[in-house]
């Protein structure tokens, strides 16, 4: 049985097949998971993730169960492994949006149903699938810049690029670093795939001649007390028209949302690229459909 905790355990061929199936389901919806059930466990608030997963399983013919962590016995101290054995023994899939990636790993260890990472502190893999579908639709290949924090989006894009053989430049403020084990994984995979990885503290260097520019919030959920310090640390890292001017002429901007205008992206640039950004958000629905179908096939 396969889980989907990060992209590290998936091959280039599997990732591309997921995106291809998502594109097909977007054009031709099908009820491929009739009567299947998906449990959705949320420790963190959500808009796009909840919409995407609940609509995906429903449109495929199944049913979703929304479970706030505060409403489960987890909130009273029940061990994750016990909750996993109960929920994972009753449903066909479990998705979790959690504070700690270790919670996902423990849940997957004891669950009889495939477990999906709908966001953790380390990774956000379903968002990357949605981004890849968006890139395909807007005919962009593999020259990418990521500008922002060394967070779950940065980690996930680095892993994806290293597997898919993309060229990725990552701009982080000084004193911000990618976790060593994730960087090492990416570098080792780049040797096999031909990916080109560049790390810099200069957003213009990262964005220069790229066809896809990606950013994300500087203050992730749970980091609100660090807001003032992070605003100082990220001074000059906003993606605006000046920054975008060094990218390729027809470059697109991606943002996983919610977007904080005036911080990581200017209002003007966000609105110029809003068509792409909101199609990116919509594409989460179709990649989740493809992912659920993939995991169902892998159980057989």
N, C-alpha and C positions, 0 to 999 in steps of 0.2 A: 504494500500500500504506500502511495506517495502522499507527502504533505507539501504545502507551499509556504515555507517559512521565510525563504529568501530565494534569490535567483542563483545562488551559489551552486545549488544541487541540480541545476537544469542546463542542458546542452544548448548550443546555438540553434540546432535544428528544432528542438522542442520549443524554445522561445519564439522562433519565427513561425512555427506551426500554430502556436496559440494566437499570435497576432493575425495570421492568415484566416484562421477559423473565426476570430472575432469579426473581421471584415466581412466574411461570408454571412454570419448571423445578423450583422447590421443590415445587409441588403435583403436577406431572406430569413425572417424570424421563424423558428421552429420550436415545437414543444418536445424537447429531447429528454426532459427529466420529469416526466409525469409522475405525480405522487411522491416525489422525493422531498426530503425535509432538510432545512438548513437552520441550525441554531446560530444566532448572532449575539456574541457577548461583547459588551462595550464597557471598558473602564474609562474611555475618553469620549468626549462629545464628538458628534459627526453630522455632516450634511451629505456630502457626496458619497461617502462610503456606505452609509445606511441606505440611501436611495438606490445606489448601484446594486448592492447585494440583494435587497428585498425585491426590487423589480426584476432582477435577473432570474432568481429562482422562480418567481411568480410567472413571468412570461415564458419560462421553460416548462411550465406545467406543475411546478412544485409549490411548497409552502415555506415561509420564513417564520421563525420565532425570535422576537426581539427580547433579549435578556440583559437588563442593566446589571452590572456587577453588584450594585448596591442592593438589588432585589434578590440576589442569590445568597446561599449560605456561605459563599466565599467572604461576604462582608462580615460574617460572624466568626470567621477563622477556620472554616472547613478547608482542608488541604486541597490544593489544586488537583492533585492526582485523584482524589475521591470525586471531585466535581467532574473531572474528565471521564472517569469510568462510568459515571451516571449518564451525563449528557451524550458522550461519545458512543454509548451503548444503545441510545434511543433514536438518534437521527442519522442522516446520510452524510452530512457535512457539518463542520463547525468552523465559524470564522471568529476571530478575536481581534479586538482593537485594544491594545494593552500598554501599560506604562513600561514594563520591563520585558525585554525579549526572552529572558530566562523563563518567564511564565508560559510563553508559547511553547518553548522546547519541552517543558515538563508536561504541559497539557497533551502535546502530541505523543509523548512517550507512553501515555496511559490511555489514549483515546482509540476506540475501535473504528472511528470515522476519520476521514481526511481532515486535517486542520489547516486553515488558511490564515496567513498573516495579513490582517487588514490595516495594520500599522503597529509598529513597536518603536521603542527608542532607537533601535539600530537600523531598521529597514522599513521600506514602504513599497514592496514589490508590485502590487497590483497597479499602483500609480504609474510605474515604469512601463508596464504593458500598455496602459492607456496612452502614454506619451509616444510609445513606439507606433501604435496605430495612427495617432495623429500625424506623426512624421511621415508615415507611409501615404496618408491621404493628401498631405500637402507636398508630396514628392521631395522630401528631404532625406538625405542619406546619413552619413555618419560623422559629420564634423560639428562637434558640440562644445559649447562652453557652459559650465556651471559656475555661477557667482553667488556666494552666500556663506552659510554656516556649514561646518563639518557635521551635518546631521543625517537623519535617516534617508533623506532624498539624495544627498551627496553620496553616501555610502552605496545606495542602490544603483545610482547612475554609474558610479565607478565600476561596480561589479558587472553591470549590463554591458558597458562599453568594452570591458576587458574580455568578455565572452564573445561578443558580437564582432570584435575587430574594429571598433570605431576609433576615431581620433577625438579625445576629450581633453579639454583644458579646464582646470579647476582653480578658481581664484578665491582664496580665503584671506582674512585679515592676518596680520602677524600675530603669532602666539596661538593661532588656531591650527589644529593638526587632525588629520585623519587617523583613526585608530590603526595602530601598526599591523594588526592581523588582517584587517580589511585591505590595507594598502599592499601588503605582501601577497595576498590572494590575487589582487588585480594585476600586480606586476608579473606573477608567475603565469597567469592566464594570457597576458599580453604577449608573452614569448611564443605561445602556441597560436594565437589568433591574429597576430600582427597589429594589435591595438597600439595606439600611441597615446601615452599618458603624460600630461604636463601639469605641474603644480606651480602656482605663482601667487604673489600678493597683489598683483596688478590686474584690475578688471579689464583694462584695455588690451593688455597682452593676451588674456584669455579669450576675449571676444573677437579679436582680429581675424577676419576672413572666415568666421564660422557661419554655418547656415541655420543652426538652432542655438538659441540662447535660453538658458534655464535659470530661474531663480526661485527662492522660497523665503518664507518668513524668517527673520533673524531671531524671533522670540518664539520658540516652540511651546506647545502646551505643557504646563508645569514649570516653565522658566520665567513666569511673569515677574518674580522678584528680582530677576537679573536685567529687566528691561532697560533701565537707565545706563547700566554699564555696557550692555550690548550695543545700544545706540552709539555710544562713544567709540566702541571697538570697530563698528562697521561704518564709521564716517567715511564718505566718499565711495561706498560700495553700491549706491543706488543705481539701478539700470534705468537710464533716461535716454533721450534722443541723442545726446552727445556720445554716450557709451555705445549705443546701438549703431551709430554711424560708421564704426570701424568693422562691423560684421559685413557679411555679404549683402549685396543690395536687396535681395529678396528674402533675407533671413526672417525666421519666425521667433516669437517669444513664447515660452511655455511657463506656466505657473500652476502648481498643484492646488492653490487656493486654500484658505482665504488669503486674499492679497491685502497688504497694508500699504496703501498709497502714501507716498512721501517718505517711506522707509526703504524697502528693498526695490520698489519700482515706482516710477513717477505716474501720476494720474494720466498725463498726456500719452505716455507710451503704452500704458495698460490699455487705454481705450483704443489706440491705434491697432492693437493686436487682440482685441477682445473677441473677435470672431473665432480666432484660432484657440484662444484660452478656454472659451466656453464649449467649443467642440471637444477639446481635450477633456474637459470635465464630463461631458456626455459620453465620451468613449469609454469611461470606466464601466458603464453598464455592459457594453458588448464584450470587453475583455473578461469581465467576471463571468459572463455566460460561457465563454470559451473555456475558462479555467475550470468551472464546475463540471463541464462535459469531459474535459481531459481527466480530472481526478476520478470521475465515475468510471471511465474506461480503464484507468490504471488499477481499479479495485478488482477487475475481472480476471 
